[in-house]
């Protein structure tokens, strides 16, 4: 269970879409406060999912080879296959878009995260946006402008919306194996939540202690991530999907 949770949490924290949105959140007006709300909303999803799973299992894993255990493995297999298919689909769309095949660009667009498509640079003649915030990279300008006007609770809601729910579901199925009578289990669950949020926490702390440099470098990081978004999602989906699929098949057949 621990290794599975570690791999899933690593894939979550390296997912580029939430980080790209978070950079614009902390670069907006009252960015530090909105960033904190984003992180709390992000963490709340993990806490709720884990709490629900533990409530359903009573904090004890199902007996090996029992019907509940077999059902959990089958569900984990289904999630693994789903992640593999999703990764393959993203890879094909990226390849078609890169080859310039008819329809490639229009097919790739829907897969982009909220605020990452159909956005124009709204910076005025002075190089600053209408809200007075620093200029942002082209594709995130209008989303960043909306974040300037958005509320703190809206930032928390955005975090919940941007959760990579396929990976969260994989984590939830893995938590079924948790035995809360062992202190190591609580440590593993805490580590899962912390690692899944590590990239956001690092960015938030950077903004708190060095706001000017952090904003400039995080916006540059966002521009770089925007160019490598598809590759990161494909690799993360395939690695976790293949791992869950192979392990589930082995446990079901052994």
Residue pairs with C-beta under 8 A, 6 or more apart in sequence:
1 174
1 175
1 177
1 178
1 185
1 188
2 184
2 188
4 170
4 174
4 243
4 244
4 247
5 171
5 174
5 175
5 188
5 189
5 191
5 192
6 191
6 192
6 195
7 239
7 240
7 243
8 167
8 170
8 171
8 174
8 192
8 196
8 240
9 171
9 191
9 192
9 193
9 195
9 196
10 195
11 164
11 167
11 236
11 237
11 239
11 240
12 164
12 167
12 168
12 171
12 195
12 196
13 195
13 196
13 197
13 198
13 199
13 200
14 199
14 232
14 236
15 164
15 167
15 232
15 233
15 236
16 225
16 226
16 228
16 229
16 232
16 233
17 113
17 116
17 162
17 164
17 229
17 233
18 42
18 113
18 159
18 162
18 163
18 164
18 200
19 199
19 200
19 203
19 221
19 222
19 225
20 113
20 116
20 140
20 222
20 225
20 226
20 229
21 113
21 114
21 115
21 116
21 143
21 158
21 162
22 35
22 38
22 159
22 200
22 203
23 140
23 203
23 218
23 219
23 221
23 222
24 115
24 136
24 140
24 143
24 144
24 147
24 222
25 31
25 34
25 35
25 38
25 147
25 155
25 158
26 32
26 34
26 35
26 203
26 204
26 207
26 214
26 215
26 218
27 133
27 134
27 136
27 144
27 147
27 215
27 218
27 219
28 34
28 131
28 133
28 144
28 147
28 148
28 150
29 131
29 132
29 133
29 148
30 152
31 207
31 215
32 204
32 207
32 208
32 211
33 152
34 147
34 150
34 152
34 155
35 155
35 200
35 203
35 204
35 207
36 204
37 152
37 153
37 155
37 156
37 159
38 155
38 156
38 158
38 159
38 200
39 159
39 197
39 200
39 201
39 204
40 156
40 159
41 155
41 156
41 157
41 158
41 159
41 160
42 159
42 160
42 163
42 196
42 197
42 200
43 193
43 197
44 156
44 160
45 159
45 160
45 163
45 168
46 168
46 171
46 192
46 193
46 196
46 197
47 193
49 168
49 171
49 172
49 175
50 172
50 175
50 189
50 192
50 193
52 172
53 172
53 175
53 176
53 178
54 175
54 178
54 180
57 176
57 178
59 178
59 179
59 180
59 181
60 179
60 180
60 181
61 69
61 176
61 177
61 178
61 179
62 68
62 69
62 72
62 176
63 69
70 252
72 173
72 176
72 177
73 248
73 251
73 252
74 248
74 252
75 173
76 170
76 173
76 174
76 244
76 247
76 248
77 244
77 245
77 248
77 249
77 252
79 166
79 169
79 170
79 173
79 241
79 244
80 170
80 240
80 241
80 242
80 243
80 244
80 245
80 246
80 247
80 248
81 241
81 245
82 166
82 241
83 166
83 167
83 170
83 237
83 238
83 240
83 241
83 244
84 237
84 238
84 241
84 242
84 245
85 241
86 166
86 237
86 241
87 233
87 234
87 235
87 236
87 237
87 238
87 241
88 238
90 111
90 230
90 233
90 234
90 237
91 230
91 234
93 104
93 107
93 108
93 111
93 230
94 108
94 230
94 231
94 234
96 103
96 104
96 107
96 108
97 104
97 105
97 107
97 108
98 104
108 230
109 117
109 118
110 117
111 230
112 229
113 162
114 143
114 158
114 161
114 162
115 140
115 142
115 143
115 146
116 139
116 140
116 143
116 226
116 229
117 139
119 138
119 139
119 140
119 141
119 142
119 143
120 138
120 141
120 142
121 135
121 136
121 138
121 141
122 129
122 130
122 141
122 142
122 145
123 129
123 135
123 136
123 141
124 130
127 135
128 134
128 135
129 135
129 136
129 141
129 144
129 145
129 148
130 145
131 145
131 148
131 149
132 148
133 144
133 145
133 148
134 215
134 216
134 219
135 141
136 144
136 219
137 219
137 222
137 223
137 226
139 226
140 222
140 226
147 155
150 158
166 237
167 236
167 240
170 240
170 244
171 192
171 196
175 189
178 185
178 188
178 189
179 185
180 186
194 201
203 214
203 218
206 214
206 217
206 218
207 214
207 215
207 218
225 232
